[in-house]
C-alpha cells in the first residue's frame, strides 16, 4: 500500500528548535582523540591500516577542529560565505538536529533512558549491561543514519545535477564509532571536518558540497552494512517520519528514494515520435507494464517471478537509428505512469559517462555508487547504459584501462551472482553500435536482446519526412507549395503499435543463418522436432561449434519463451483505475496475470514458440560474434580501395608531369 501523509510521524520545526544549541556547539568546535592525522597523505591512505593503528600501543592525542573555521577557510577568509558553502553548513546543522531528535525518540521508546539511569548508579544486571550496550549502538546508528541521510538528500536537492558532473574520489572513512550516539556524533563531525580541511580535495564551493555529500553517503552505506547486527531496533524501524514542509522521509534503515540521488532530466518522447523500431517500441511498452507490477510490501514482482521481466536487456543498432529516443520513450512512459498507478516514485538512473576514474579503485567505487540505486526496494528504477562499449569493452582487447576492468568486475556479480538480489522493481538496458567489442561476460548476462534499426521501409522514410515537414506546414499553410501526398497511404499508419512480439518477428520456424541451418540439419537426423531431445541437440551442436555458447544462453532462451507466453496487453481499465490491478497485493496480481496468460494461449503451440525463440536468439548471438570479423574485413577492403585509388591518381599525376 503506498504511503500517505497519515502514515508518517511529522518532524516539526518547533520541536527541532530545542536542539539548536547542541548543533551550534559541535559545528563550532569538536575534539577527538587520534594517534595520527588520517589525511596527512591521502594517496597512500588505507582505512584498514588506520583503524589497525588505533588498536596499537601508540599514545593518542586530542585534536580539535572547527567546521565553521574550515568553511571560512574555503570561503577565502570572507565573513560572507559563498552560497554553496553556507547552504552546506545549514544542511549539516539541520541534519544534526534531525538526527538528535529521532535518536531521543528511540531512547525513550526503547527504555534506554531508564537503563542509562541504572548504569549511572552502577545497578545494571549482567543481562541489562548487554542490553544497554546493544541499545547504545543502535541509538548511535540511528543518529548517524538519519543525520547523514538528510545531508545527502538536501545537497542533492540543492545542486544535484552539478554534483553528478563533479568528479571527486572520496577517501574512505578513517574511523567509525558506535559505542554511544554522543561519541558517534563527535567522531562523525571530526572526520568530516578533517576531510574537508586536510584532504586537499576541496578547490571551490562545489567541491565542498560534493565532498560533504560523498562523506555522508559513505556514512549511510557503513550503517546499512551493519544493520543486520543491530539489536533492539524495533522502536525505530516500526515508525516512519517525514520532515515538515519537505519530501524528506525516514522509513527505518531502508535506503530512501528521496536520498538516492539528484533527479536527472531527459527529453520526453512519445511512441508517435519514433519511426520504425516496432520491436523496440513493443518491448518498451511491455517493460513498463511489467515493472509496474512490483509489490513494495512483499518486495516482489509476479511478472519477474513468472519469467516475464528481464533484469538486463540490450538494444543494438548502427549510429542514428534511435537508441537515444528509445531510452527517452521508456523513461517518459515510466514517469507518466509510475506514481499514478503504483504510488511509487520513478528514479531515472542512467550510467554516468565519467564512470572510469584515474584513481586506483575509484572506478569500482563509482560503479558501486551507481548500482546501489538498483538495490533500493522503495522505488521503480530504470538504468539505461548508452554507448555501453565505453565502460564494458572486452577486457582482453589491448589498451583496455584498469578502470574498465574495475567496472566490469563490479558489475558482473551485482547482476548475476550469489548476492545478486533483485526485487523486480529495477531494469537496466545497455545500448551500443559495437556489440562485438562488448565484454563477453557482460553480453552473456543480457537476458533479452532487440534490434534498433530505425527507418527501413518506404513508409518509414515517408513518415520520418512527414514528422519533419508537418511542423512547417502548421506554421505556414501552403508553405510546402504544390507537393502532393502519396495515394492510398495514411501518414504514420505504418508506425502503429503491435499487439504481440510475433507481429515483429521476421524469422519463421526455420533458421536463415547458414551455420544454424547446418546445426538444425544435423539435429533433425538425431531427433524429431517434436522431441525435447531435439532442442538439447541444437544446444549441444552449437556449443561444439561455438565454445562461447553456454548454459546461460539456454536460460536466456527459456526466459524469451516465458516472455512470449506473457505477451499480452493489459486491459485498458487497469490503466484507468489503478485499484483494479496495480494497487492490489502480490497474490491478487499474480492470479489476474495467470488468468490473462491462459486466455492468451489460444491457438499457440509451446513447441512452435520455443523453436522460434531459439532461432531468434541464436541467430542474433551468431551475428554479434561475426560482426567484428565483418567490420575488420570491411575496413581492410576500404584500405585496399584507397590504396588502389591513390596509386591510380599518382600514376595520372606522373603522366601529366611528363
MOQUIFEN-V358351 format. One record per residue. PHI is phi in degrees with one decimal (none if undefined). OMEGA is omega in degrees with one decimal (* if undefined). D_CENTER is the distance of its C-alpha to the mean C-alpha in whole Angstrom. Layout:
PHI,OMEGA,D_CENTER
PHI,OMEGA,D_CENTER
This chain:
none,-177.9,24
-67.2,-179.0,22
-72.0,173.2,23
-122.7,-177.3,26
-60.1,-178.1,28
-70.4,-177.9,30
-78.6,-173.0,28
-110.6,170.2,27
-85.3,-175.0,30
-75.4,169.8,30
-105.2,-171.3,30
-92.2,-178.5,33
-62.2,-178.9,34
-64.3,177.7,37
-75.5,-178.3,36
-66.0,-176.5,34
-58.8,-179.1,37
-69.6,-179.1,39
-103.7,-177.8,37
-60.6,-173.9,37
-61.8,180.0,40
-63.2,178.8,38
-67.6,178.4,35
-60.5,-174.5,37
-64.6,-172.8,39
-77.1,176.3,36
-80.6,175.5,34
-80.0,-179.1,38
-151.6,173.9,39
-142.1,-179.2,37
-114.6,178.8,39
-151.3,179.4,37
-86.1,179.4,39
-131.0,177.4,38
-104.3,174.0,39
-161.1,-180.0,38
-73.5,-176.7,36
-68.4,-176.0,32
-111.4,178.2,32
-64.7,178.8,35
-144.6,-175.3,33
-67.5,-177.5,29
-70.0,-178.9,29
-110.7,-175.7,31
-67.4,175.7,29
-131.3,-180.0,28
-62.4,-179.7,27
-62.7,179.3,29
-64.2,179.8,32
-63.5,-178.7,32
-69.0,175.1,32
-66.3,178.9,34
-62.6,-179.6,37
-64.3,-179.8,37
-89.1,-176.6,38
-77.4,-174.3,41
-90.9,-179.2,44
-62.7,-177.0,44
-72.9,179.2,45
-82.1,176.0,42
-129.4,-178.8,43
-81.2,177.4,42
-121.2,-177.6,40
-120.9,176.3,40
-133.1,179.1,37
-136.1,178.1,37
-66.5,179.2,33
-63.9,179.8,36
-65.5,177.2,37
-64.3,177.2,34
-63.5,178.4,33
-63.6,178.8,37
-61.0,-179.6,37
-78.0,172.3,33
-93.1,179.4,35
61.0,174.2,38
79.2,-178.9,40
-75.5,177.0,40
-66.8,176.9,41
-86.4,-176.2,39
-75.1,171.2,35
-57.1,-173.3,33
-54.3,-175.7,31
-67.2,179.1,27
-68.6,177.6,29
-62.6,178.1,31
-63.8,-179.6,28
-63.2,177.2,26
-60.9,179.7,30
-63.9,179.3,30
-65.6,178.0,26
-62.2,178.7,27
-58.7,179.2,30
-66.4,178.6,29
-60.6,178.3,26
-64.7,179.7,29
-66.3,179.0,31
-63.2,179.4,28
-59.8,-179.7,28
-65.7,-178.6,32
-64.1,-178.4,32
-68.5,175.8,30
-66.3,178.3,31
-62.3,177.0,35
-61.5,178.8,34
-65.6,-178.3,33
-56.6,-179.6,36
-74.4,-175.9,38
-67.7,-177.0,36
-94.6,-178.5,36
72.3,178.1,40
-67.2,179.6,39
-64.1,177.9,41
-70.8,176.4,44
-62.0,178.2,43
-63.1,179.1,43
-63.6,178.1,47
-65.0,179.1,48
-66.6,178.5,46
-61.6,179.5,48
-94.8,-179.2,51
59.6,-175.7,51
-115.4,-179.1,51
-80.3,172.4,48
-76.0,178.1,48
-54.0,179.6,47
-65.7,179.2,44
-68.1,177.6,44
-62.5,177.6,43
-62.2,179.6,40
-62.6,-179.6,39
-61.4,179.8,39
-66.1,-178.7,37
-65.6,-179.7,34
-71.2,175.2,34
-64.3,177.7,34
-62.3,179.7,31
-65.0,177.7,29
-61.4,178.2,31
-63.1,179.3,30
-64.5,178.1,26
-62.4,179.9,26
-60.4,-176.9,27
-65.8,-177.5,25
-64.8,-176.7,22
-71.4,178.9,23
-63.8,-177.1,24
-66.9,179.2,21
-61.8,178.9,19
-64.9,-179.0,21
-63.0,177.3,21
-63.6,179.9,17
-58.3,-172.5,17
-71.2,178.6,20
-65.1,176.6,20
-67.6,177.7,17
-66.1,-174.3,19
-75.9,-178.5,21
-141.3,-172.5,20
-58.6,-175.8,16
-65.5,177.6,16
-67.5,-178.9,19
-67.1,177.6,17
-61.0,-176.4,14
-81.4,-177.4,17
-89.6,-177.0,19
-92.8,173.2,18
-136.9,177.2,20
-90.0,-173.3,20
-68.8,172.0,20
-66.0,-179.5,23
-68.1,-176.7,22
-69.2,-176.8,24
-67.4,-174.6,28
-143.2,-175.9,29
-139.6,-177.0,28
-114.5,175.3,30
-126.8,-177.2,30
-67.5,173.3,34
-161.0,-176.8,34
-70.8,176.9,33
-67.7,177.9,35
-69.6,177.7,35
-61.2,179.8,31
-65.0,-179.6,31
-64.4,-179.4,33
-61.9,-178.8,31
-60.9,-176.8,28
-71.3,179.6,30
-60.9,-175.6,32
-72.4,173.2,29
-62.5,179.7,27
-64.6,179.2,30
-60.9,179.2,31
-64.1,179.5,28
-66.4,-173.5,28
-86.0,-166.4,32
-119.4,-175.2,32
-74.9,-177.3,29
76.5,-176.9,30
-96.2,-177.5,27
-100.1,179.4,28
-118.8,177.1,29
-157.0,-174.5,29
-67.4,178.1,28
-69.5,174.5,24
-58.5,179.9,24
-59.2,-179.7,26
-67.9,-177.0,23
-65.5,-178.5,20
-65.8,175.7,21
-61.4,179.6,22
-63.2,-180.0,19
-63.5,-179.6,17
-62.7,-179.2,20
-70.6,176.0,20
-65.7,175.8,16
-63.0,177.2,18
-64.8,177.2,20
-59.7,-179.7,18
-61.8,179.8,16
-64.1,178.1,20
-65.8,-178.8,21
-60.8,179.4,18
-72.2,-177.0,19
-110.3,-173.8,23
-56.9,-176.9,22
-60.8,-177.5,24
-89.7,-178.1,27
-76.9,-179.5,28
-113.7,174.5,31
58.9,-177.4,32
-94.4,-173.5,29
-58.0,-177.8,30
-64.2,178.6,31
-96.0,-172.6,28
-74.3,-178.7,25
-81.1,-178.1,28
-121.2,177.1,28
-121.8,-175.9,25
-124.6,178.2,26
-137.0,178.9,25
-71.6,-178.5,26
-58.6,179.5,29
59.5,-178.3,28
-154.4,175.3,25
-94.9,-179.1,21
-76.0,178.5,21
-129.3,173.4,21
-122.8,-178.2,21
-124.9,-174.7,21
64.2,179.2,22
-93.5,179.6,20
-74.0,174.0,17
-66.0,-168.3,14
-89.6,178.2,14
-58.7,-172.0,12
-85.3,169.4,14
-122.9,-174.8,14
-89.5,176.8,10
150.6,-179.0,11
-71.7,174.3,13
-77.6,-177.1,13
-102.4,-179.6,12
-77.9,176.6,15
-148.4,177.8,15
-70.8,178.2,19
-80.3,-179.0,20
-132.3,175.8,21
-101.0,179.7,23
-58.8,-177.6,24
-69.2,177.0,27
-82.5,-173.9,26
-104.9,178.4,25
-101.3,-177.2,28
73.8,176.1,28
52.9,-179.0,25
-59.2,-179.8,26
-63.3,-178.1,24
-65.5,178.7,20
-64.0,178.7,21
-63.4,-179.6,22
-66.1,177.0,19
-64.3,178.7,17
-62.5,-179.2,19
-64.7,178.1,19
-56.7,-177.4,15
-65.0,179.5,16
-58.4,-172.7,19
-79.1,-178.3,17
-68.2,179.5,14
-76.7,172.9,16
-76.6,-176.6,19
-57.9,177.6,16
-110.5,-175.0,19
-67.2,-177.0,18
-63.4,-179.2,21
-91.6,-176.8,21
54.4,-178.5,17
-154.0,-179.7,18
-128.9,-178.3,18
-60.2,178.5,21
-65.6,177.1,20
-67.3,-178.1,17
-64.5,179.4,20
-91.7,175.5,23
92.2,-176.8,21
-97.3,-178.7,20
-135.1,178.2,16
-85.4,178.0,14
-76.6,-176.1,11
-123.6,179.7,11
-122.0,-178.3,13
-145.3,175.0,15
-115.6,-177.7,17
-120.7,176.6,20
177.2,178.2,23
-70.1,-179.7,25
-58.2,173.6,24
86.4,-177.3,25
-101.0,173.3,24
112.2,179.7,21
-66.6,178.1,18
-64.2,178.2,17
-66.6,177.8,19
-62.4,178.4,17
-57.6,-178.8,14
-65.2,-179.8,15
-65.1,178.7,17
-61.6,-178.8,14
-63.2,179.1,13
-64.0,179.1,16
-59.8,-178.4,17
-66.9,179.8,14
-64.4,-178.6,15
-70.3,-169.9,19
-104.2,-168.5,19
-57.6,-174.0,16
-69.6,-179.3,18
-62.8,-175.1,22
-85.3,-171.6,21
-110.8,-174.3,19
80.1,178.9,20
-96.0,178.0,16
-87.0,174.6,14
-92.8,178.3,12
-118.1,179.2,8
-90.4,-168.8,8
-130.7,179.6,5
-67.5,176.9,7
-66.1,179.8,7
-62.6,179.3,10
-74.4,-176.1,13
-100.7,-175.1,15
-68.5,-178.9,13
-73.2,-178.3,16
-115.0,175.6,19
-80.9,-179.4,22
-84.2,-178.5,22
-60.4,-177.4,23
87.5,-177.2,20
-67.2,-179.8,18
-64.9,178.4,15
-63.5,179.6,14
-63.4,179.1,14
-66.6,178.6,12
-64.6,178.4,10
-62.1,-179.5,10
-62.6,179.0,9
-68.0,-173.8,6
-77.1,-177.7,5
-63.9,-180.0,7
-66.4,179.7,5
-76.5,-179.8,5
-96.0,-179.6,8
-82.6,-176.6,9
-80.8,-171.5,12
-100.9,179.0,13
-143.4,171.5,11
-96.4,-172.4,10
-123.1,176.4,6
-117.6,-176.1,6
-122.0,176.0,4
-76.7,178.8,8
-122.1,-178.1,9
-81.2,-176.8,13
48.8,-172.5,16
-60.5,-178.7,14
-65.5,179.6,17
-66.1,-176.4,17
-106.0,-176.6,15
-122.7,-178.6,15
-66.5,-179.8,19
-49.9,-173.1,22
-68.8,-179.4,22
-84.4,-179.9,26
-71.0,179.2,27
-64.9,175.2,29
84.9,179.5,27
-68.8,-172.4,24
-71.6,176.8,23
-64.7,178.5,22
-61.9,177.8,19
-64.1,176.4,18
-57.5,-179.1,19
-63.3,-178.4,17
-62.3,-178.3,14
-65.5,-179.6,15
-64.4,175.7,16
-82.0,-175.3,13
-68.6,-171.6,11
-58.2,-179.1,14
-69.5,178.2,15
-72.7,-179.3,11
-77.0,-178.9,11
-147.1,-179.5,15
-175.6,-177.3,17
-58.2,-176.9,19
-105.9,-179.1,16
-83.7,-179.0,14
-100.0,-179.9,14
-122.2,-176.0,12
-89.3,-176.8,13
98.2,178.7,13
-111.6,-177.8,11
-137.3,177.9,8
-143.6,172.7,8
-113.1,175.5,7
-128.9,176.0,10
-104.6,-177.2,12
-131.9,-177.4,15
-157.1,170.9,18
-90.6,-172.5,21
-127.4,-176.9,22
-62.1,-176.5,21
-70.5,179.6,24
-102.8,173.1,23
-70.4,179.8,19
-53.8,-174.6,19
-61.1,179.9,21
-68.3,176.3,19
-66.8,-177.1,16
-61.7,-178.4,18
-68.6,179.5,19
-84.1,176.6,16
-70.3,-174.6,15
-87.7,-177.6,17
-148.1,-179.1,18
-119.7,177.0,19
-148.1,-178.3,20
-86.3,170.8,22
-121.4,-171.9,22
-98.9,-178.8,26
70.8,179.6,26
-69.4,179.8,30
-130.2,-174.4,32
-94.9,175.5,35
-57.3,-179.3,38
-64.7,178.6,37
-60.3,-178.0,33
-68.5,175.7,35
-63.4,179.4,37
-66.7,178.1,34
-63.7,175.0,32
-63.7,-178.5,36
-61.0,178.1,36
-60.5,-179.9,33
-80.6,-170.7,34
-79.8,-180.0,38
-66.7,176.7,38
-66.6,178.2,36
-68.0,-179.5,39
-65.9,177.9,42
-67.5,179.8,40
-67.7,-175.8,41
-146.5,177.2,45
-54.4,-178.3,46
86.4,-177.9,48
-63.8,-176.9,46
-84.8,176.4,46
58.2,-173.5,50
-103.6,177.8,51
-65.5,-177.0,48
-107.1,175.9,48
-81.9,177.2,45
-65.1,-179.2,46
-75.4,173.5,48
60.8,174.2,46
-141.9,175.7,42
-97.7,-177.2,40
-54.0,177.2,38
71.4,178.8,34
-66.3,179.2,36
-77.7,-176.1,34
-101.3,-178.5,31
-61.9,-179.6,31
-71.7,179.6,28
-84.2,-177.8,29
-90.3,-178.4,29
-152.7,179.1,28
-60.6,-176.7,27
-56.9,-179.0,30
-69.3,-178.1,31
-96.3,-174.1,29
-78.1,177.8,30
-98.7,178.3,33
-86.5,178.4,33
-107.2,-178.3,36
-91.8,178.5,37
-125.6,-178.8,38
-68.5,175.9,36
-109.5,179.1,37
-73.7,-173.9,36
-58.4,-178.7,39
-63.6,-179.9,37
-71.0,174.4,36
-58.5,179.6,39
-63.2,179.9,41
-63.7,179.0,39
-61.8,-179.0,40
-61.3,178.2,43
-65.1,-177.9,43
-65.0,-179.1,42
-67.6,177.9,44
-73.8,-178.1,47
-100.1,-176.1,46
-135.1,171.8,44
-71.7,-176.9,45
-65.0,179.0,41
-92.2,-179.9,42
-107.4,178.1,41
-56.7,-179.1,38
-63.4,179.3,40
-61.1,-178.1,39
-67.0,176.7,35
-63.6,179.7,36
-67.5,176.7,38
-61.0,177.5,36
-60.2,-176.9,33
-62.3,-179.7,36
-68.3,176.7,37
-64.6,178.7,34
-64.1,179.6,33
-63.0,-176.7,36
-82.1,-178.4,36
-128.3,-175.8,33
-57.3,-179.6,32
-71.6,177.1,28
-73.3,-172.9,28
-134.9,178.1,27
-64.4,176.4,26
-65.6,176.3,23
-65.0,176.9,24
-62.5,177.8,26
-65.7,178.4,23
-64.7,176.2,21
-66.3,177.3,25
-60.3,179.1,25
-65.2,178.4,22
-63.6,177.0,23
-65.9,176.5,26
-56.0,-179.0,25
-63.4,178.0,23
-62.1,180.0,26
-64.7,-179.2,28
-102.6,-175.6,25
-89.2,177.9,25
-145.9,177.5,27
-76.4,172.5,27
-71.7,177.3,26
-56.4,-177.9,30
-59.3,-178.3,30
-66.0,176.1,31
-64.4,179.3,28
-75.3,-176.6,26
-80.0,-179.1,29
-130.2,-176.3,29
-56.9,-177.4,26
-67.7,-178.9,28
-73.8,-179.8,29
-150.1,-168.7,26
-64.5,179.4,23
-95.3,176.6,24
-81.3,178.8,26
-74.8,-176.7,25
-55.7,-175.2,24
-64.7,178.6,27
-65.2,178.9,28
-63.2,-179.0,26
-62.6,179.3,26
-62.1,179.5,30
-66.3,179.4,29
-66.6,179.7,27
-61.0,178.9,29
-63.1,177.3,32
-64.1,-179.5,31
-64.4,179.0,30
-61.1,179.6,34
-67.1,-178.2,35
-75.6,-175.3,33
-80.8,-177.3,34
-57.8,176.4,38
83.6,-178.5,39
-98.5,174.1,36
-111.7,-178.1,37
-55.7,-178.1,34
-60.8,-178.4,36
-67.3,178.2,36
-62.7,-179.5,32
-60.0,-179.3,31
-66.9,-180.0,33
-62.4,-178.5,32
-70.5,175.4,28
-62.2,179.3,30
-62.3,-178.1,31
-58.1,-176.5,28
-69.7,-174.3,26
-66.5,178.5,28
-66.1,174.8,30
-63.5,179.8,26
-60.7,-179.2,26
-65.7,-179.0,29
-65.7,176.9,29
-65.2,179.1,25
-62.8,-174.5,28
-89.1,-175.4,30
-60.9,179.8,29
-60.6,178.2,29
-64.3,179.4,33
-61.1,-180.0,33
-64.7,179.2,32
-64.8,178.3,34
-63.9,179.9,37
-63.3,178.4,36
-65.2,177.4,36
-64.4,178.7,39
-63.9,178.8,41
-63.8,178.8,40
-63.6,178.0,42
-64.0,-179.8,45
-65.5,178.5,45
-63.8,178.9,45
-62.4,179.7,47
-64.3,179.9,50
-63.4,178.0,50
-63.4,178.5,50
-64.6,-179.8,53
-65.0,179.1,55
-66.6,178.8,54
-64.8,179.0,56
-64.3,178.7,59
-62.8,-179.1,59
-64.8,178.9,59
-64.6,179.5,62
-64.7,178.4,64
-65.0,-178.8,64
-68.3,178.3,65
-71.6,*,68
